[in-house]
Amino acid sequence: MGMNEAQHTWYMEQCLRLAEAARQAENLGVGALVVAAERIVATGQETLPQTLDVTGHAEIIALRGACQTLGTLNLSGCTLYTTAEPCWMCSYAIRETQIRMVVIGVETTDVGGISTRYPLLVDSSIEGWGAPPDIVTGVLREACATLRESSLA
């Protein structure tokens, strides 16, 4: 196992802890975090449906925290880890903040920003946005899928 793969696994394990906390709070089991210079600068756990806040996705919460912690909307030096493929809303926020890498646990085949017919996260032809982030998928896929599905039931 290469250093990168080991790092990806470790950070995804932290995301899974956040996702479990979200599930315990009767929300969707999704967790995310933002890493800058090998340091976690922000975390997010899903707050839906309990908060009735439509933007309560783990990725949005982590991105918001990272922007506030780092004092910038430009997160081009950062990596986002998330247990679930970012939806279109989260994909927009990722592209807008210029995150350079997104590491994903499990696909979100209904509204995902990569695997659906609206691949906002990876479409390089969108005017006004730079290159899409590098994507790594399937990190701890089974554990991420199990947590997400158990909270959908």
KELODO-457007 format. One record per residue (C-alpha): x, y, z; residue in one letter. Coordinates in steps of 0.001 Angstrom, whole numbers, padded with zeros to 6 digits, always signed. Example, Ala and Ser with C-alpha at 12.3 -4.5 7.8 and 13.67 -1.06 7.14 Angstrom:
2
+012300-004500+007800A
+013670-001060+007140S
//
This chain:
153
+000000+000000+000000M
+001489+003314-001090G
+001758+006319+001202M
-001043+008114-000642N
-003368+005139-000352E
-002599+004810+003357A
-003271+008528+003862Q
-006518+008337+001899H
-007630+005398+004045T
-006780+007193+007306W
-008649+010367+006344Y
-011638+008354+005110M
-011745+006559+008472E
-012134+010012+010064Q
-014957+010745+007609C
-016640+007490+008602L
-016547+008590+012263R
-018287+011819+011267L
-020814+009879+009176A
-021581+007587+012119E
-022128+010633+014367A
-024528+012020+011747A
-026396+008708+011636R
-026599+008616+015444Q
-028210+012070+015284A
-030813+010600+012881E
-029339+012304+009833N
-028002+010807+006620L
-024735+008976+007325G
-022303+011175+005382V
-019058+012688+006667G
-016492+014969+005021A
-013304+016837+005832L
-010867+019222+004197V
-007103+018691+004388V
-004467+021380+003776A
-000749+020532+004094A
-001618+017144+005651E
-003664+018850+008382R
-007433+018589+008819I
-008660+022193+008650V
-012407+021515+008720A
-014903+018699+009155T
-018549+018276+008283G
-021255+015788+009039Q
-024654+015663+007387E
-027292+017636+009303T
-030264+016560+007183L
-033063+015953+007774P
-032934+017077+011407Q
-031947+020739+010890T
-034368+021369+008012L
-031469+023202+006320D
-031301+022206+002649V
-027575+023113+002569T
-026809+020764+005472G
-024625+018435+003401H
-021372+017250+004984A
-019264+018590+002108E
-020820+022088+002197I
-020284+022283+005961I
-016636+021167+005619A
-015980+023638+002763L
-017570+026490+004721R
-015391+025658+007720G
-012232+025447+005609A
-012891+028839+003989C
-013420+030404+007415Q
-010392+028678+009002T
-008055+029569+006129L
-009585+033012+005538G
-010104+032500+001811T
-012579+031206-000758L
-009657+029710-002704N
-009086+026159-001479L
-006895+025175-004432S
-004241+023810-002059G
-006722+021497-000347C
-008161+018010-000646T
-011771+017183+000218L
-012550+013732+001600Y
-016158+012544+001662T
-017888+009241+002300T
-020318+009858-000595A
-019923+011246-004113E
-020779+014959-003910P
-024210+015936-005232C
-024670+018758-007743W
-024916+021421-005027M
-021745+020230-003338C
-020007+019787-006699S
-020741+023443-007496Y
-019212+024530-004168A
-016151+022330-004734I
-015565+023795-008203R
-016202+027345-006986E
-013561+026962-004211T
-011081+025298-006611Q
-010440+022216-004439I
-007635+020310-006207R
-008527+016745-005199M
-011684+014972-004067V
-011454+011540-002435V
-014768+009671-002378I
-016015+006573-000617G
-019134+005526-002536V
-020969+006723-005646E
-024221+008704-005435T
-025826+007499-008639T
-028995+009625-008497D
-027619+013168-008009V
-023836+012720-008055G
-021505+015232-009658G
-019487+012523-011437I
-021560+009422-012145S
-024745+011057-013452T
-025638+012763-016735R
-024789+016134-015106Y
-021118+015655-014141P
-020548+019166-012711L
-017593+018006-010645L
-015557+016774-013608V
-016852+018748-016611D
-013892+020764-017913S
-015993+022747-020418S
-017863+024938-017909I
-017035+028602-018624E
-015330+030530-015847G
-014080+027520-013902W
-010556+026187-013981G
-009607+022553-014377A
-011735+020075-012437P
-010251+018439-009345P
-008433+015131-009437D
-010810+012383-008322I
-010080+009269-006272V
-013039+006929-005753T
-013795+003763-003851G
-011786+004450-000675V
-013375+002198+001996L
-016360+001889-000392R
-018129-000929+001494E
-018028+000824+004877A
-019182+004122+003331C
-022037+002424+001459A
-023182+000495+004536T
-023313+003617+006704L
-025157+005661+004108R
-027698+002903+003323E
-028359+002119+006982S
-029324+005759+007561S
-031622+005874+004512L
-033756+003044+005864A
//
